[in-house]
Amino acid sequence: MIWIICRRELASYFATPLAYVFLVMFLILSGVFTFYLGGFYERGQADLQPFFDYHPWLYLFLIPAVSMRLWAEERKSGTIELLLTLPVRLRDAVFGKFFAAWGFTALALGLTFPLWLTVNWLGDPDNGVILAAYLGSWLMAGAYLAIGECLSAATINQVIAFILTVVVCFTFTAAGSPVVLDAFYRWAPGWLVDGIASLSFLTHFHAISRGVLDLKDILFFTVMIAAWLTACALVIEQKKG
């Protein structure tokens, strides 16, 4: 049943211009951030670090645009009642929609393969590190999507869902930025600063993107996804009640 809902949701993406706009925007912005803002050629190193460094901030606006419609559109059109009256478990519906959006994100990431080919043509990069960075990026995108799906279920308005997702994701992302951590270092005890940093997407993603596949970083994103999807199911159950 999860696969049926996932396939239905994926088809709905490509039934509107949303999928194509997202893919084009993602590829264009990835190229701009990598070659212009990231100084790809000026660095003189054959790697994709400039490409991955901007992913948290790129996802901050593009991922909410994908997730905002997952449940808000169902509620607005009234199809959520039909979906929930079918012999479909709520868990299957939540996971089906999530995997569709996550698979769509994987497609967007996969379409950046020319960058990988380019860096291999220009030099001799560590492809293991690049592969780990792709995995980390995909896991982080999954966490963003899980947050977005939960907040989409909480409102009937897609714009509100988008804004709420951006705010919540920004909080989790910026928590690990040097600006925020430096501000806490001035007065907060070390354990509090470490606790804030441990909740940040930046902290865990940067560790993976450097080729360090630590179990705690993978578990962090896995737990985040599971927690927000559980919250999503609870929100839908409450709305249904």
TORKEVO-587778 format. One record per residue (C-alpha): residue number from 1; residue in three letters; x negated, y negated, z negated. Coordinates in Angstrom, 1 decimal. Layout:
REM residues N
rec pos = NUM	code = ALA	x = X	y = Y	z = Z $
...
This chain:
REM residues 241
rec pos = 1	code = MET	x = 0.0	y = 0.0	z = 0.0 $
rec pos = 2	code = ILE	x = -2.9	y = -2.4	z = -0.7 $
rec pos = 3	code = TRP	x = -4.2	y = -1.8	z = 2.8 $
rec pos = 4	code = ILE	x = -0.7	y = -2.6	z = 4.3 $
rec pos = 5	code = ILE	x = -0.5	y = -5.9	z = 2.5 $
rec pos = 6	code = CYS	x = -4.1	y = -6.7	z = 3.3 $
rec pos = 7	code = ARG	x = -3.5	y = -6.1	z = 7.0 $
rec pos = 8	code = ARG	x = -0.3	y = -8.2	z = 6.9 $
rec pos = 9	code = GLU	x = -2.1	y = -11.1	z = 5.2 $
rec pos = 10	code = LEU	x = -5.0	y = -10.9	z = 7.6 $
rec pos = 11	code = ALA	x = -2.6	y = -11.0	z = 10.6 $
rec pos = 12	code = SER	x = -0.9	y = -14.1	z = 9.1 $
rec pos = 13	code = TYR	x = -4.3	y = -15.9	z = 9.0 $
rec pos = 14	code = PHE	x = -4.8	y = -15.6	z = 12.7 $
rec pos = 15	code = ALA	x = -1.2	y = -16.3	z = 13.5 $
rec pos = 16	code = THR	x = -1.9	y = -20.0	z = 12.7 $
rec pos = 17	code = PRO	x = -4.8	y = -22.3	z = 13.5 $
rec pos = 18	code = LEU	x = -6.0	y = -22.1	z = 9.9 $
rec pos = 19	code = ALA	x = -8.3	y = -19.1	z = 10.5 $
rec pos = 20	code = TYR	x = -10.0	y = -20.7	z = 13.5 $
rec pos = 21	code = VAL	x = -10.4	y = -24.1	z = 11.9 $
rec pos = 22	code = PHE	x = -11.9	y = -22.5	z = 8.8 $
rec pos = 23	code = LEU	x = -14.4	y = -20.4	z = 10.8 $
rec pos = 24	code = VAL	x = -15.5	y = -23.3	z = 13.0 $
rec pos = 25	code = MET	x = -15.8	y = -25.7	z = 10.1 $
rec pos = 26	code = PHE	x = -17.8	y = -23.1	z = 8.1 $
rec pos = 27	code = LEU	x = -20.2	y = -22.4	z = 10.9 $
rec pos = 28	code = ILE	x = -20.7	y = -26.1	z = 11.8 $
rec pos = 29	code = LEU	x = -21.2	y = -27.2	z = 8.2 $
rec pos = 30	code = SER	x = -23.5	y = -24.2	z = 7.5 $
rec pos = 31	code = GLY	x = -25.7	y = -25.3	z = 10.5 $
rec pos = 32	code = VAL	x = -25.7	y = -29.0	z = 9.4 $
rec pos = 33	code = PHE	x = -26.6	y = -28.2	z = 5.8 $
rec pos = 34	code = THR	x = -29.3	y = -25.7	z = 6.9 $
rec pos = 35	code = PHE	x = -31.1	y = -27.7	z = 9.6 $
rec pos = 36	code = TYR	x = -30.5	y = -31.3	z = 8.6 $
rec pos = 37	code = LEU	x = -29.8	y = -31.6	z = 4.9 $
rec pos = 38	code = GLY	x = -31.8	y = -28.6	z = 3.9 $
rec pos = 39	code = GLY	x = -34.8	y = -29.5	z = 6.1 $
rec pos = 40	code = PHE	x = -35.2	y = -26.0	z = 7.6 $
rec pos = 41	code = TYR	x = -38.0	y = -26.9	z = 10.0 $
rec pos = 42	code = GLU	x = -39.7	y = -29.4	z = 7.6 $
rec pos = 43	code = ARG	x = -40.2	y = -26.7	z = 4.9 $
rec pos = 44	code = GLY	x = -42.4	y = -24.6	z = 7.1 $
rec pos = 45	code = GLN	x = -41.1	y = -21.4	z = 5.6 $
rec pos = 46	code = ALA	x = -39.4	y = -18.5	z = 7.4 $
rec pos = 47	code = ASP	x = -36.4	y = -18.0	z = 5.0 $
rec pos = 48	code = LEU	x = -32.8	y = -18.9	z = 4.7 $
rec pos = 49	code = GLN	x = -33.0	y = -20.6	z = 1.3 $
rec pos = 50	code = PRO	x = -31.7	y = -23.9	z = 2.7 $
rec pos = 51	code = PHE	x = -28.7	y = -22.1	z = 4.1 $
rec pos = 52	code = PHE	x = -27.7	y = -20.4	z = 0.9 $
rec pos = 53	code = ASP	x = -28.5	y = -23.4	z = -1.4 $
rec pos = 54	code = TYR	x = -25.4	y = -25.2	z = -0.2 $
rec pos = 55	code = HIS	x = -23.0	y = -22.3	z = -0.3 $
rec pos = 56	code = PRO	x = -21.6	y = -23.1	z = -3.8 $
rec pos = 57	code = TRP	x = -20.7	y = -26.6	z = -2.7 $
rec pos = 58	code = LEU	x = -19.5	y = -25.5	z = 0.8 $
rec pos = 59	code = TYR	x = -17.2	y = -23.0	z = -0.8 $
rec pos = 60	code = LEU	x = -15.9	y = -25.6	z = -3.2 $
rec pos = 61	code = PHE	x = -13.7	y = -27.1	z = -0.5 $
rec pos = 62	code = LEU	x = -13.4	y = -24.4	z = 2.1 $
rec pos = 63	code = ILE	x = -12.4	y = -21.5	z = -0.1 $
rec pos = 64	code = PRO	x = -9.5	y = -23.3	z = -1.8 $
rec pos = 65	code = ALA	x = -8.1	y = -24.1	z = 1.7 $
rec pos = 66	code = VAL	x = -7.9	y = -20.3	z = 2.3 $
rec pos = 67	code = SER	x = -6.5	y = -19.3	z = -1.1 $
rec pos = 68	code = MET	x = -4.0	y = -22.1	z = -1.6 $
rec pos = 69	code = ARG	x = -1.4	y = -20.4	z = 0.7 $
rec pos = 70	code = LEU	x = -1.7	y = -16.9	z = -0.8 $
rec pos = 71	code = TRP	x = 1.3	y = -17.2	z = -3.1 $
rec pos = 72	code = ALA	x = 2.4	y = -20.8	z = -2.9 $
rec pos = 73	code = GLU	x = 3.6	y = -20.2	z = 0.7 $
rec pos = 74	code = GLU	x = 5.4	y = -17.0	z = -0.3 $
rec pos = 75	code = ARG	x = 7.3	y = -19.0	z = -3.0 $
rec pos = 76	code = LYS	x = 8.0	y = -21.9	z = -0.8 $
rec pos = 77	code = SER	x = 9.4	y = -19.8	z = 2.0 $
rec pos = 78	code = GLY	x = 11.3	y = -17.5	z = -0.4 $
rec pos = 79	code = THR	x = 9.6	y = -14.4	z = 0.9 $
rec pos = 80	code = ILE	x = 8.1	y = -13.7	z = -2.5 $
rec pos = 81	code = GLU	x = 11.5	y = -12.4	z = -3.7 $
rec pos = 82	code = LEU	x = 11.7	y = -10.0	z = -0.8 $
rec pos = 83	code = LEU	x = 8.1	y = -8.9	z = -1.4 $
rec pos = 84	code = LEU	x = 8.6	y = -8.2	z = -5.0 $
rec pos = 85	code = THR	x = 11.9	y = -6.2	z = -4.4 $
rec pos = 86	code = LEU	x = 10.1	y = -3.8	z = -2.1 $
rec pos = 87	code = PRO	x = 8.6	y = -0.6	z = -3.5 $
rec pos = 88	code = VAL	x = 5.3	y = -2.4	z = -4.0 $
rec pos = 89	code = ARG	x = 3.5	y = -2.6	z = -7.3 $
rec pos = 90	code = LEU	x = 2.6	y = -6.1	z = -8.3 $
rec pos = 91	code = ARG	x = -1.0	y = -5.0	z = -8.7 $
rec pos = 92	code = ASP	x = -1.1	y = -3.8	z = -5.1 $
rec pos = 93	code = ALA	x = 0.3	y = -7.1	z = -3.8 $
rec pos = 94	code = VAL	x = -2.3	y = -9.1	z = -5.8 $
rec pos = 95	code = PHE	x = -5.2	y = -7.0	z = -4.7 $
rec pos = 96	code = GLY	x = -3.9	y = -6.8	z = -1.1 $
rec pos = 97	code = LYS	x = -3.8	y = -10.5	z = -0.7 $
rec pos = 98	code = PHE	x = -7.2	y = -10.9	z = -2.4 $
rec pos = 99	code = PHE	x = -9.0	y = -8.3	z = -0.2 $
rec pos = 100	code = ALA	x = -7.5	y = -10.0	z = 2.9 $
rec pos = 101	code = ALA	x = -8.9	y = -13.3	z = 1.9 $
rec pos = 102	code = TRP	x = -12.2	y = -11.8	z = 0.8 $
rec pos = 103	code = GLY	x = -12.5	y = -9.8	z = 4.1 $
rec pos = 104	code = PHE	x = -11.8	y = -13.0	z = 6.0 $
rec pos = 105	code = THR	x = -14.6	y = -14.7	z = 4.1 $
rec pos = 106	code = ALA	x = -16.9	y = -11.8	z = 4.9 $
rec pos = 107	code = LEU	x = -16.1	y = -12.3	z = 8.6 $
rec pos = 108	code = ALA	x = -17.1	y = -16.0	z = 8.3 $
rec pos = 109	code = LEU	x = -20.4	y = -15.0	z = 6.6 $
rec pos = 110	code = GLY	x = -21.0	y = -12.3	z = 9.2 $
rec pos = 111	code = LEU	x = -20.7	y = -14.9	z = 12.0 $
rec pos = 112	code = THR	x = -23.7	y = -16.7	z = 10.7 $
rec pos = 113	code = PHE	x = -25.9	y = -13.8	z = 11.9 $
rec pos = 114	code = PRO	x = -27.6	y = -16.0	z = 14.5 $
rec pos = 115	code = LEU	x = -29.3	y = -17.9	z = 11.6 $
rec pos = 116	code = TRP	x = -30.7	y = -14.6	z = 10.5 $
rec pos = 117	code = LEU	x = -31.9	y = -13.8	z = 14.0 $
rec pos = 118	code = THR	x = -33.4	y = -17.2	z = 14.3 $
rec pos = 119	code = VAL	x = -35.5	y = -17.0	z = 11.1 $
rec pos = 120	code = ASN	x = -36.8	y = -13.5	z = 12.1 $
rec pos = 121	code = TRP	x = -37.7	y = -14.9	z = 15.5 $
rec pos = 122	code = LEU	x = -39.6	y = -17.9	z = 14.0 $
rec pos = 123	code = GLY	x = -41.4	y = -15.9	z = 11.3 $
rec pos = 124	code = ASP	x = -41.5	y = -12.8	z = 9.1 $
rec pos = 125	code = PRO	x = -39.0	y = -13.4	z = 6.3 $
rec pos = 126	code = ASP	x = -38.2	y = -11.0	z = 3.5 $
rec pos = 127	code = ASN	x = -35.0	y = -9.5	z = 4.9 $
rec pos = 128	code = GLY	x = -34.3	y = -7.8	z = 1.5 $
rec pos = 129	code = VAL	x = -34.0	y = -11.2	z = -0.1 $
rec pos = 130	code = ILE	x = -31.8	y = -12.5	z = 2.6 $
rec pos = 131	code = LEU	x = -29.5	y = -9.5	z = 2.3 $
rec pos = 132	code = ALA	x = -29.3	y = -10.0	z = -1.4 $
rec pos = 133	code = ALA	x = -28.4	y = -13.6	z = -0.9 $
rec pos = 134	code = TYR	x = -25.6	y = -12.6	z = 1.5 $
rec pos = 135	code = LEU	x = -24.3	y = -10.2	z = -1.2 $
rec pos = 136	code = GLY	x = -24.5	y = -12.9	z = -3.8 $
rec pos = 137	code = SER	x = -22.7	y = -15.4	z = -1.6 $
rec pos = 138	code = TRP	x = -19.9	y = -12.9	z = -0.9 $
rec pos = 139	code = LEU	x = -19.5	y = -12.1	z = -4.6 $
rec pos = 140	code = MET	x = -19.4	y = -15.8	z = -5.4 $
rec pos = 141	code = ALA	x = -16.8	y = -16.4	z = -2.7 $
rec pos = 142	code = GLY	x = -14.7	y = -13.6	z = -4.3 $
rec pos = 143	code = ALA	x = -14.8	y = -15.4	z = -7.6 $
rec pos = 144	code = TYR	x = -13.6	y = -18.6	z = -6.0 $
rec pos = 145	code = LEU	x = -10.8	y = -16.7	z = -4.2 $
rec pos = 146	code = ALA	x = -9.6	y = -15.0	z = -7.4 $
rec pos = 147	code = ILE	x = -9.4	y = -18.4	z = -9.1 $
rec pos = 148	code = GLY	x = -7.6	y = -19.8	z = -6.0 $
rec pos = 149	code = GLU	x = -5.1	y = -16.9	z = -5.9 $
rec pos = 150	code = CYS	x = -4.2	y = -17.3	z = -9.5 $
rec pos = 151	code = LEU	x = -3.6	y = -21.0	z = -9.2 $
rec pos = 152	code = SER	x = -1.7	y = -20.5	z = -6.0 $
rec pos = 153	code = ALA	x = 0.7	y = -18.2	z = -7.9 $
rec pos = 154	code = ALA	x = 1.2	y = -21.0	z = -10.5 $
rec pos = 155	code = THR	x = 2.7	y = -23.5	z = -8.1 $
rec pos = 156	code = ILE	x = 5.0	y = -23.8	z = -5.1 $
rec pos = 157	code = ASN	x = 2.9	y = -26.6	z = -3.6 $
rec pos = 158	code = GLN	x = -0.1	y = -25.7	z = -1.6 $
rec pos = 159	code = VAL	x = -1.7	y = -29.1	z = -2.0 $
rec pos = 160	code = ILE	x = -1.5	y = -28.9	z = -5.7 $
rec pos = 161	code = ALA	x = -2.9	y = -25.4	z = -5.6 $
rec pos = 162	code = PHE	x = -5.8	y = -26.7	z = -3.5 $
rec pos = 163	code = ILE	x = -6.6	y = -29.5	z = -5.9 $
rec pos = 164	code = LEU	x = -6.4	y = -27.3	z = -9.0 $
rec pos = 165	code = THR	x = -8.7	y = -24.7	z = -7.4 $
rec pos = 166	code = VAL	x = -11.2	y = -27.4	z = -6.5 $
rec pos = 167	code = VAL	x = -11.2	y = -28.8	z = -10.1 $
rec pos = 168	code = VAL	x = -11.5	y = -25.4	z = -11.8 $
rec pos = 169	code = CYS	x = -14.2	y = -24.1	z = -9.3 $
rec pos = 170	code = PHE	x = -16.1	y = -27.4	z = -9.7 $
rec pos = 171	code = THR	x = -16.1	y = -26.9	z = -13.4 $
rec pos = 172	code = PHE	x = -17.6	y = -23.4	z = -13.2 $
rec pos = 173	code = THR	x = -20.1	y = -24.5	z = -10.5 $
rec pos = 174	code = ALA	x = -21.3	y = -27.8	z = -12.0 $
rec pos = 175	code = ALA	x = -21.8	y = -26.2	z = -15.4 $
rec pos = 176	code = GLY	x = -25.1	y = -24.9	z = -14.3 $
rec pos = 177	code = SER	x = -26.3	y = -28.0	z = -12.5 $
rec pos = 178	code = PRO	x = -29.4	y = -29.8	z = -13.9 $
rec pos = 179	code = VAL	x = -27.4	y = -33.0	z = -14.4 $
rec pos = 180	code = VAL	x = -24.9	y = -31.3	z = -16.8 $
rec pos = 181	code = LEU	x = -27.5	y = -29.1	z = -18.6 $
rec pos = 182	code = ASP	x = -29.8	y = -32.1	z = -19.1 $
rec pos = 183	code = ALA	x = -27.0	y = -34.0	z = -20.7 $
rec pos = 184	code = PHE	x = -26.3	y = -31.2	z = -23.2 $
rec pos = 185	code = TYR	x = -30.0	y = -30.6	z = -23.9 $
rec pos = 186	code = ARG	x = -30.1	y = -34.1	z = -25.5 $
rec pos = 187	code = TRP	x = -27.8	y = -33.2	z = -28.4 $
rec pos = 188	code = ALA	x = -26.5	y = -29.6	z = -28.2 $
rec pos = 189	code = PRO	x = -28.2	y = -26.6	z = -29.7 $
rec pos = 190	code = GLY	x = -30.0	y = -24.2	z = -27.3 $
rec pos = 191	code = TRP	x = -27.5	y = -21.4	z = -27.7 $
rec pos = 192	code = LEU	x = -24.7	y = -23.7	z = -26.5 $
rec pos = 193	code = VAL	x = -26.6	y = -24.9	z = -23.5 $
rec pos = 194	code = ASP	x = -27.5	y = -21.3	z = -22.6 $
rec pos = 195	code = GLY	x = -23.8	y = -20.4	z = -23.0 $
rec pos = 196	code = ILE	x = -22.7	y = -23.1	z = -20.6 $
rec pos = 197	code = ALA	x = -25.3	y = -22.1	z = -18.1 $
rec pos = 198	code = SER	x = -24.3	y = -18.5	z = -18.3 $
rec pos = 199	code = LEU	x = -20.7	y = -19.4	z = -17.2 $
rec pos = 200	code = SER	x = -21.9	y = -21.2	z = -14.1 $
rec pos = 201	code = PHE	x = -21.7	y = -19.8	z = -10.6 $
rec pos = 202	code = LEU	x = -24.9	y = -21.6	z = -9.8 $
rec pos = 203	code = THR	x = -27.0	y = -19.8	z = -12.4 $
rec pos = 204	code = HIS	x = -25.9	y = -16.3	z = -11.3 $
rec pos = 205	code = PHE	x = -25.9	y = -17.0	z = -7.6 $
rec pos = 206	code = HIS	x = -29.3	y = -18.6	z = -7.5 $
rec pos = 207	code = ALA	x = -30.7	y = -15.6	z = -9.3 $
rec pos = 208	code = ILE	x = -29.3	y = -13.2	z = -6.7 $
rec pos = 209	code = SER	x = -30.2	y = -15.4	z = -3.7 $
rec pos = 210	code = ARG	x = -33.8	y = -15.2	z = -4.8 $
rec pos = 211	code = GLY	x = -33.7	y = -11.4	z = -4.4 $
rec pos = 212	code = VAL	x = -33.2	y = -10.6	z = -8.0 $
rec pos = 213	code = LEU	x = -30.3	y = -8.1	z = -8.2 $
rec pos = 214	code = ASP	x = -29.8	y = -8.2	z = -11.9 $
rec pos = 215	code = LEU	x = -26.8	y = -6.1	z = -13.1 $
rec pos = 216	code = LYS	x = -25.6	y = -9.0	z = -15.4 $
rec pos = 217	code = ASP	x = -25.2	y = -11.4	z = -12.4 $
rec pos = 218	code = ILE	x = -23.3	y = -8.8	z = -10.4 $
rec pos = 219	code = LEU	x = -21.1	y = -8.0	z = -13.5 $
rec pos = 220	code = PHE	x = -20.5	y = -11.7	z = -14.0 $
rec pos = 221	code = PHE	x = -18.8	y = -12.1	z = -10.6 $
rec pos = 222	code = THR	x = -17.1	y = -8.8	z = -10.9 $
rec pos = 223	code = VAL	x = -15.6	y = -9.7	z = -14.3 $
rec pos = 224	code = MET	x = -14.6	y = -13.2	z = -13.1 $
rec pos = 225	code = ILE	x = -12.7	y = -11.6	z = -10.2 $
rec pos = 226	code = ALA	x = -11.0	y = -9.0	z = -12.3 $
rec pos = 227	code = ALA	x = -10.1	y = -11.6	z = -15.0 $
rec pos = 228	code = TRP	x = -8.6	y = -14.1	z = -12.6 $
rec pos = 229	code = LEU	x = -6.7	y = -11.5	z = -10.6 $
rec pos = 230	code = THR	x = -5.2	y = -10.2	z = -13.9 $
rec pos = 231	code = ALA	x = -4.2	y = -13.7	z = -14.8 $
rec pos = 232	code = CYS	x = -2.6	y = -14.0	z = -11.4 $
rec pos = 233	code = ALA	x = -0.5	y = -10.9	z = -11.9 $
rec pos = 234	code = LEU	x = 0.6	y = -12.2	z = -15.3 $
rec pos = 235	code = VAL	x = 1.6	y = -15.6	z = -13.8 $
rec pos = 236	code = ILE	x = 3.6	y = -13.9	z = -11.1 $
rec pos = 237	code = GLU	x = 5.3	y = -11.7	z = -13.7 $
rec pos = 238	code = GLN	x = 6.2	y = -14.7	z = -15.8 $
rec pos = 239	code = LYS	x = 7.6	y = -16.6	z = -12.8 $
rec pos = 240	code = LYS	x = 9.6	y = -13.5	z = -11.8 $
rec pos = 241	code = GLY	x = 11.0	y = -13.2	z = -15.3 $
